[in-house]
Amino acid sequence: MKYLVLGVLAVIILGGGYFFYGLLKSSESPSQKYMQLTITSSAFKNNESIPAKYTCDAENISPPITISDIPEGTVSLALLMRDADVPKALQPEGTFDHLVVYSIPFTPGGTEAQIPEGAQALPFGLNGSGKEGYIGPCPPPEYEPSKHRYFFKVYALGTELSFLAPPTLEEVKKAMEGYVLASGELIGTYDRKEN
């Protein structure tokens, strides 16, 4: 009987511990509570190839982007584009930033925003080459994988971002902390061997 009581107490204590651990874990992961934004492009579909027009092999202009399902309370929008497949021999972190845009214009209270093809008049941050604006996909064909993935990530924020100088992608991400209301992702690919 004594062991039965001890066993029951152990189950209760462990169960309670897992319950409170779960609560703590959920509070540590606010990103899981973000609402979902929809990000699309009329130039390519999710997980499909980005047309050469938007790369270093052609016009090297930014693709058109549509951001939908913007939630109520959104003050500003940010868009970050990153290559996740850079050869470690070229970049130890394995990434390259192609586009950083913050404070994207949209109608307050509206649910959609547009970034036109080749947009110029936007508050740009610094891309991976240290310059403001867009730099198109240009994966080096002599390295594997030859096909790279490009992540377009958009964020709806409950605050306006401002910087004294054009920010890097990481500086924008840091400034967004605690203000993200919703997020969305669009993935494009590009392989210079196929173009």
Sequence and secondary structure as in RCSB ss.txt:
>XXXX:A:sequence
MKYLVLGVLAVIILGGGYFFYGLLKSSESPSQKYMQLTITSSAFKNNESIPAKYTCDAENISPPITISDIPEGTV
SLALLMRDADVPKALQPEGTFDHLVVYSIPFTPGGTEAQIPEGAQALPFGLNGSGKEGYIGPCPPPEYEPSKHRY
FFKVYALGTELSFLAPPTLEEVKKAMEGYVLASGELIGTYDRKEN
>XXXX:A:secstr
 HHHHHHHHHHHHHHHHHHHHHHHHHHT GGGG EE EEE SS  TTEE  GGGSTTTT     EEEE   TT  
EEEEEEEES   TTT TT  EEEEEEES    TT SEEEE TT  SS B B TTS BS       TTSS SEEEE
EEEEEEESS    SS   HHHHHHHHTT EEEEEEEEEEEEGGG 
